[in-house]
Amino acid sequence: MIDKPHLDRAHLLEMLEGMLRIRLFEARCVELYQAQKILGFLHLYDGQEAVSVGVIGSLGPEDAVVATYREHGQALARGLGMDVLMAEMLGMEQGCCRGRGGSMHIFDAGTRFYGGNAIVGAGLPLAVGIALGDSMMRRDAVTACFFGDGAVDEGEFHESLSLAALWQLPVLFVCENNLYSMGMALERATAEPDIAKKAAAYAMPAEVVDGMDVVAVELATGRALEHIRAGQGPAFLECRTYRFRAHSMFDAQSYRTREEVAAWREKDPIVRLRGWMEDAGLLHEGEYAAMESRIRADIDAAVAWAESGSPESPANLMKFVTMDHVPQEGQAS
């Protein structure tokens, strides 16, 4: 049994449902991808749900979120509707980015979700810039920046942490360490695989967290946010987690064994929280089944709404695009 502090049953149910909503949404995305209704790249979040739910659930509406290209779970945890998110996945004009972003570029200004970025590590300097802007405008806001272990060897990682610490910016750096970046084991890719040690070198508190335990993530996030909101500068969480599916739909996963994946599935964050709640009498008979049924119905409705949408007209190709010079007919570009 997982050792947990006293927690409110309603809040635990909310976290359980949040993780299950992400898991089932991703499963439907697989079906739509295989049916060639979702095109391009697709990076799934199965296994890492505790990180997004534990961190983002601790943020306020005034805070900002910078995500990775594996950001469907982060978007759902932030409160984006499954309907507009699914429409975006299908490339429909009714999507949160009018179908122009797709799976890797989810964005929503209303929730301060500064979305996914297909460039590894590119969200780090963006987060520093957002936090700097909030500080200059004297807004009481924190920017949570998600990135994977693969981003740690990028120059942006070191530059961003250094500047955030130097300027005492309100940034919560959240490393989702799933051990393999794209397809290279962490210990084979870096001389120092303890990522939290690298963050500590930039004079900020850095904590290693069990990323398969949503309550542990939430408690660690609370400690980090307390530090940041006190005006003491950035903080860092290394959430050690694991993705159950391939890096993307094109990944043969030759770098890891089935036995390893099966061993990590024993730590499934949804199964762990559900089991603990049942053992503690906090999840009543039939509640989980009802929760799952309700989420599946929500997903069905979101897919139906998204599929009834329409792709943006080619006549709008240049809309929202800024160019220094648009060649006229007959002119060289």
VEXDREN-2710 file (C-alpha; in Angstrom, 1 decimal):
% VEXDREN-2710
k/r/px/py/pz
1/MET/0.0/0.0/0.0
2/ILE/1.2/3.5/-0.8
3/ASP/1.7/5.7/2.2
4/LYS/-0.5/8.8/1.8
5/PRO/-1.3/11.7/4.0
6/HIS/-4.9/12.4/4.8
7/LEU/-6.6/13.7/1.6
8/ASP/-10.0/14.8/0.7
9/ARG/-12.0/12.0/-1.1
10/ALA/-13.5/14.4/-3.6
11/HIS/-10.0/15.7/-4.5
12/LEU/-8.7/12.2/-4.9
13/LEU/-11.7/11.3/-7.2
14/GLU/-10.9/14.4/-9.2
15/MET/-7.3/13.4/-9.7
16/LEU/-8.3/9.8/-10.6
17/GLU/-10.8/11.0/-13.1
18/GLY/-8.3/13.5/-14.6
19/MET/-5.7/10.8/-15.2
20/LEU/-8.3/8.3/-16.6
21/ARG/-9.6/11.1/-18.9
22/ILE/-6.2/11.5/-20.4
23/ARG/-5.6/7.7/-20.8
24/LEU/-8.9/7.1/-22.5
25/PHE/-8.6/10.2/-24.8
26/GLU/-5.2/8.9/-25.9
27/ALA/-6.6/5.5/-26.6
28/ARG/-9.2/7.0/-28.9
29/CYS/-6.5/9.0/-30.7
30/VAL/-4.8/5.7/-31.5
31/GLU/-8.0/4.5/-33.1
32/LEU/-8.4/7.6/-35.1
33/TYR/-4.8/7.6/-36.2
34/GLN/-5.1/4.0/-37.4
35/ALA/-8.2/5.0/-39.3
36/GLN/-6.1/7.8/-40.9
37/LYS/-8.3/10.5/-39.5
38/ILE/-5.4/12.0/-37.4
39/LEU/-2.4/12.6/-39.7
40/GLY/1.2/13.5/-39.2
41/PHE/3.1/12.6/-36.0
42/LEU/1.3/11.5/-32.8
43/HIS/3.1/11.3/-29.5
44/LEU/1.0/9.7/-26.7
45/TYR/1.1/10.3/-23.0
46/ASP/0.1/6.9/-21.5
47/GLY/1.9/6.3/-18.3
48/GLN/2.8/9.9/-17.5
49/GLU/-0.6/11.1/-16.5
50/ALA/0.3/11.7/-12.8
51/VAL/2.8/14.4/-13.7
52/SER/0.4/16.7/-15.6
53/VAL/-2.5/16.1/-13.2
54/GLY/-0.4/16.5/-10.1
55/VAL/1.4/19.7/-11.3
56/ILE/-1.3/21.5/-13.3
57/GLY/-4.0/20.8/-10.8
58/SER/-1.9/22.8/-8.3
59/LEU/-1.8/25.9/-10.5
60/GLY/-4.2/28.8/-10.5
61/PRO/-5.9/30.3/-13.6
62/GLU/-3.5/33.2/-13.6
63/ASP/-0.5/30.9/-14.1
64/ALA/0.9/29.8/-17.4
65/VAL/1.8/26.4/-18.8
66/VAL/4.4/25.7/-21.5
67/ALA/4.1/22.2/-22.8
68/THR/6.1/19.7/-24.9
69/TYR/5.0/18.0/-28.2
70/ARG/3.6/15.2/-26.1
71/GLU/1.1/17.6/-24.7
72/HIS/-2.5/16.2/-25.1
73/GLY/-2.4/15.2/-21.4
74/GLN/-1.1/18.6/-20.3
75/ALA/-3.8/20.3/-22.4
76/LEU/-6.6/18.2/-20.8
77/ALA/-5.2/18.7/-17.3
78/ARG/-5.2/22.5/-18.0
79/GLY/-8.9/22.4/-18.8
80/LEU/-9.1/22.5/-22.6
81/GLY/-12.3/20.9/-23.8
82/MET/-12.0/17.5/-25.4
83/ASP/-14.2/18.7/-28.3
84/VAL/-11.9/21.6/-29.4
85/LEU/-8.8/19.4/-28.7
86/MET/-10.2/16.6/-30.8
87/ALA/-11.2/19.0/-33.6
88/GLU/-7.6/20.3/-33.6
89/MET/-6.3/16.7/-33.8
90/LEU/-8.5/16.1/-36.8
91/GLY/-7.3/19.3/-38.5
92/MET/-10.7/21.1/-38.3
93/GLU/-11.3/24.8/-38.3
94/GLN/-13.3/24.4/-35.0
95/GLY/-10.1/23.2/-33.2
96/CYS/-8.4/25.4/-30.6
97/CYS/-5.9/26.4/-33.3
98/ARG/-8.3/26.3/-36.2
99/GLY/-6.7/23.0/-37.2
100/ARG/-3.4/24.6/-38.0
101/GLY/-1.5/23.2/-35.0
102/GLY/-2.5/19.5/-34.9
103/SER/-1.1/17.1/-32.3
104/MET/2.2/18.8/-31.6
105/HIS/1.1/22.5/-31.4
106/ILE/-1.9/22.8/-29.1
107/PHE/-2.4/26.4/-27.8
108/ASP/-5.1/28.2/-25.9
109/ALA/-4.8/31.8/-24.8
110/GLY/-7.8/31.6/-22.6
111/THR/-6.2/29.2/-20.2
112/ARG/-2.7/30.6/-20.6
113/PHE/-1.7/27.3/-22.2
114/TYR/1.3/28.2/-24.4
115/GLY/1.2/24.9/-25.9
116/GLY/3.3/22.3/-27.5
117/ASN/6.4/22.8/-29.5
118/ALA/7.9/20.4/-32.0
119/ILE/11.4/21.5/-31.3
120/VAL/13.0/19.7/-28.4
121/GLY/13.8/22.1/-25.5
122/ALA/12.3/25.1/-27.3
123/GLY/9.7/25.7/-24.6
124/LEU/12.4/26.4/-22.0
125/PRO/13.4/29.9/-23.2
126/LEU/9.7/30.7/-24.0
127/ALA/8.8/29.9/-20.3
128/VAL/11.6/32.2/-19.1
129/GLY/10.3/35.0/-21.4
130/ILE/6.7/34.6/-20.2
131/ALA/7.8/34.7/-16.6
132/LEU/10.0/37.7/-17.3
133/GLY/7.0/39.5/-18.9
134/ASP/4.7/38.6/-15.9
135/SER/7.4/39.9/-13.5
136/MET/7.8/43.2/-15.4
137/MET/4.0/43.6/-15.5
138/ARG/3.9/42.8/-11.7
139/ARG/1.5/39.9/-12.3
140/ASP/1.3/37.3/-9.5
141/ALA/1.8/34.4/-11.8
142/VAL/4.0/31.3/-12.1
143/THR/5.0/29.7/-15.4
144/ALA/5.1/25.9/-15.3
145/CYS/7.5/24.6/-18.0
146/PHE/7.3/20.9/-19.0
147/PHE/10.1/19.2/-20.9
148/GLY/11.5/15.7/-21.3
149/ASP/14.9/14.3/-20.3
150/GLY/15.9/14.6/-24.0
151/ALA/15.8/18.4/-23.6
152/VAL/18.4/18.4/-20.8
153/ASP/21.3/18.1/-23.1
154/GLU/20.2/21.1/-25.2
155/GLY/21.9/24.4/-24.7
156/GLU/18.5/26.0/-24.0
157/PHE/18.2/24.0/-20.8
158/HIS/21.3/25.4/-19.3
159/GLU/20.8/29.0/-20.6
160/SER/17.2/29.1/-19.4
161/LEU/17.8/27.7/-15.9
162/SER/20.8/30.1/-15.5
163/LEU/18.7/33.2/-16.5
164/ALA/15.7/32.2/-14.5
165/ALA/17.9/31.9/-11.4
166/LEU/19.9/35.0/-12.1
167/TRP/16.7/37.1/-12.5
168/GLN/14.8/35.3/-9.8
169/LEU/11.9/34.5/-12.1
170/PRO/8.8/32.6/-11.1
171/VAL/9.3/29.5/-13.2
172/LEU/8.5/25.9/-12.2
173/PHE/10.7/23.7/-14.3
174/VAL/9.1/20.2/-14.6
175/CYS/11.3/17.5/-16.2
176/GLU/9.2/14.5/-17.3
177/ASN/12.1/12.0/-17.2
178/ASN/10.8/8.9/-19.0
179/LEU/14.3/7.5/-19.3
180/TYR/14.6/7.3/-23.0
181/SER/14.3/10.7/-24.6
182/MET/13.3/9.6/-28.2
183/GLY/15.1/6.2/-28.2
184/MET/18.3/6.5/-26.2
185/ALA/18.7/5.3/-22.6
186/LEU/19.5/8.3/-20.3
187/GLU/22.6/6.7/-18.9
188/ARG/24.0/6.2/-22.4
189/ALA/23.2/9.8/-23.4
190/THR/24.6/11.9/-20.6
191/ALA/27.6/11.6/-18.2
192/GLU/25.4/12.6/-15.2
193/PRO/22.0/11.0/-15.4
194/ASP/20.8/12.6/-12.2
195/ILE/19.0/15.5/-13.8
196/ALA/18.1/17.2/-10.5
197/LYS/21.8/17.6/-9.7
198/LYS/22.2/19.7/-12.9
199/ALA/19.3/22.0/-11.9
200/ALA/20.7/22.4/-8.4
201/ALA/23.9/23.7/-10.0
202/TYR/22.0/26.8/-11.0
203/ALA/21.1/27.7/-7.4
204/MET/17.5/26.6/-7.3
205/PRO/15.8/23.9/-5.2
206/ALA/15.6/20.7/-7.2
207/GLU/13.6/17.7/-6.1
208/VAL/13.3/14.1/-7.5
209/VAL/9.7/12.9/-7.4
210/ASP/8.1/9.5/-8.1
211/GLY/6.3/10.5/-11.3
212/MET/4.0/7.5/-11.2
213/ASP/2.4/8.7/-7.9
214/VAL/0.0/11.6/-8.5
215/VAL/-0.2/12.6/-4.8
216/ALA/3.6/12.7/-4.5
217/VAL/3.8/14.9/-7.6
218/GLU/1.1/17.2/-6.2
219/LEU/2.8/17.5/-2.8
220/ALA/6.2/18.2/-4.4
221/THR/4.6/20.8/-6.6
222/GLY/3.0/22.5/-3.6
223/ARG/6.5/22.8/-1.9
224/ALA/8.0/24.2/-5.1
225/LEU/5.2/26.7/-5.7
226/GLU/5.5/27.9/-2.1
227/HIS/9.1/28.7/-2.7
228/ILE/8.4/30.5/-6.0
229/ARG/5.4/32.5/-4.8
230/ALA/7.5/33.7/-1.9
231/GLY/9.6/35.6/-4.4
232/GLN/12.6/33.3/-4.0
233/GLY/13.1/32.4/-7.7
234/PRO/12.6/29.3/-9.7
235/ALA/12.3/25.7/-8.6
236/PHE/12.8/22.3/-10.3
237/LEU/11.1/19.0/-10.2
238/GLU/12.5/15.9/-11.8
239/CYS/9.5/13.5/-12.2
240/ARG/10.7/10.0/-12.9
241/THR/8.1/8.5/-15.0
242/TYR/7.7/6.1/-18.0
243/ARG/5.7/6.1/-21.2
244/PHE/3.9/2.9/-21.8
245/ARG/3.6/3.4/-25.6
246/ALA/6.2/4.0/-28.2
247/HIS/7.8/7.5/-28.6
248/SER/5.6/8.0/-31.6
249/MET/3.4/5.9/-33.9
250/PHE/6.5/5.2/-36.1
251/ASP/8.7/3.9/-33.3
252/ALA/9.7/0.2/-33.3
253/GLN/10.9/0.4/-29.6
254/SER/14.0/-1.7/-30.3
255/TYR/15.8/0.1/-27.4
256/ARG/13.7/-1.5/-24.6
257/THR/12.3/-4.9/-23.8
258/ARG/8.7/-6.0/-23.3
259/GLU/9.7/-7.2/-19.8
260/GLU/10.8/-3.7/-18.9
261/VAL/7.5/-2.2/-20.1
262/ALA/5.5/-4.8/-18.2
263/ALA/7.5/-4.1/-15.0
264/TRP/6.7/-0.4/-15.3
265/ARG/3.0/-1.1/-16.0
266/GLU/2.9/-2.5/-12.5
267/LYS/3.5/1.1/-11.4
268/ASP/0.6/2.4/-13.5
269/PRO/-0.4/5.7/-11.7
270/ILE/-4.1/5.1/-12.3
271/VAL/-4.0/1.6/-11.0
272/ARG/-1.9/2.7/-8.0
273/LEU/-4.3/5.5/-7.0
274/ARG/-7.4/3.4/-7.6
275/GLY/-6.0/0.5/-5.6
276/TRP/-5.1/2.7/-2.6
277/MET/-8.4/4.4/-2.6
278/GLU/-10.2/1.1/-2.7
279/ASP/-8.1/-0.3/0.2
280/ALA/-8.7/2.9/2.2
281/GLY/-12.5/2.8/1.6
282/LEU/-12.3/6.0/-0.5
283/LEU/-13.5/4.5/-3.8
284/HIS/-16.9/2.9/-3.5
285/GLU/-18.2/-0.1/-5.4
286/GLY/-19.2/0.8/-9.0
287/GLU/-17.7/4.3/-8.8
288/TYR/-14.8/3.6/-11.1
289/ALA/-16.9/1.9/-13.7
290/ALA/-19.4/4.8/-13.7
291/MET/-16.4/7.2/-14.0
292/GLU/-15.0/5.3/-17.0
293/SER/-18.5/5.1/-18.7
294/ARG/-19.0/8.9/-18.2
295/ILE/-15.6/9.7/-19.7
296/ARG/-16.1/7.4/-22.7
297/ALA/-19.4/9.1/-23.4
298/ASP/-17.7/12.5/-23.3
299/ILE/-15.1/11.3/-25.7
300/ASP/-17.7/9.9/-28.1
301/ALA/-19.5/13.2/-28.1
302/ALA/-16.2/15.1/-28.6
303/VAL/-15.3/12.9/-31.6
304/ALA/-18.7/13.2/-33.1
305/TRP/-18.6/17.0/-32.8
306/ALA/-15.0/17.2/-34.2
307/GLU/-15.9/15.0/-37.2
308/SER/-18.9/17.2/-38.0
309/GLY/-16.5/20.2/-38.3
310/SER/-14.8/21.5/-41.5
311/PRO/-11.2/22.0/-42.6
312/GLU/-10.3/25.6/-43.0
313/SER/-10.7/27.0/-46.6
314/PRO/-7.5/27.2/-48.7
315/ALA/-8.6/30.8/-49.3
316/ASN/-7.5/31.5/-45.8
317/LEU/-4.0/30.1/-46.3
318/MET/-2.2/33.4/-45.7
319/LYS/-4.5/34.5/-42.8
320/PHE/-2.6/34.8/-39.5
321/VAL/0.7/34.6/-41.4
322/THR/3.2/37.5/-41.2
323/MET/5.6/38.0/-44.0
324/ASP/8.0/40.9/-44.7
325/HIS/7.3/40.6/-48.4
326/VAL/4.5/38.8/-50.2
327/PRO/5.4/38.6/-53.9
328/GLN/2.8/39.8/-56.4
329/GLU/1.8/37.9/-59.4
330/GLY/4.6/37.9/-61.9
331/GLN/7.2/38.9/-59.3
332/ALA/10.1/36.8/-58.2
333/SER/9.9/35.8/-54.6
END
